[in-house]
Amino acid sequence: MGKLTVRALRAVLAVVLTGTVFVQASMVWVLASGNDPEDGSLPLTPLRVITILGMVAAQVALVSVWRLVSMVRRGTVFSHAAFRYVDAVIGAIVAAALLWFAVTALNAPGQRDDPGVTVIMGGIGLAILGVALIVLVLRMLLAQAVARDVEAAQMQAELDEVI
């Protein structure tokens, strides 16, 4: 992975992480200070709490990707230590999907005249779970690569003994 690619990705991750922390802090301040004007049309407080939790899930994924990029840069990504970060990304994506389903459930009563919106939102939740499955497949590929790397190291050690 090139230096420019790593720097660009880290810049994007840093900007997104900083932005989510800023928005979270603002939302927590609004909720804690009691300056949360609701007109009764939507349950805004639960939606704000879900949004804050969704940003936590995104932040977990961002930090995990940052750590994986660092491992790639050092050439240590094909190790058992990488699984912890990949598992964290999968968990964050599943958490985001569950939070999206919660938003869908909160929004559903207001969509009784047009249930298509709820169906579309449910489909988006399934698509988010599909992303988690894609990352799970990539984790399996990483497991195969790590196993092959270990096997190659063992064969090299045996060859070194013979020579």
RANOR-V971973 format. One line per field, one symbol per residue. ss: DSSP state (h for helix, s for strand, l for the rest). phi: phi as a letter, one per 20 degrees, with the letter a starting at -180 (. if undefined). psi: psi as a letter, one per 40 degrees, with the letter a starting at -180 (. if undefined). A space follows every 50 residues. Layout:
ss = ???
phi = ???
psi = ???
//
This chain:
ss = llhhhhhhhhhhhhhhhhhhhhhhhhhhhhhhhllllllllllhhhhhhh hhhhhhhhhhhhhhhhhhhhhhhhllllllhhhhhhhhhhhhhhhhhhhh hhhhhhhhhhhllllhhhhhhhhhhhhhhhhhhhhhhhhhhhhhhhhhhh hhhhhhhhhhhhl
phi = .ffffffffffffffffffffffgffffffffenedfdenfcffffffff fffffffffffffffgfffffffemdfebffffgffffffffffffffff ffffffeggedffcffffffffffffffffffffffffffffffffffff fffffffffffff
psi = hiddddddddddddddddddddddddddddddeefghheedigddddddd dddddddddddddddddddddddefedgiddddddddddddddddddddd dddddddddefddgeddddddddddddddddddddddddddddddddddd dddddddddddd.
//
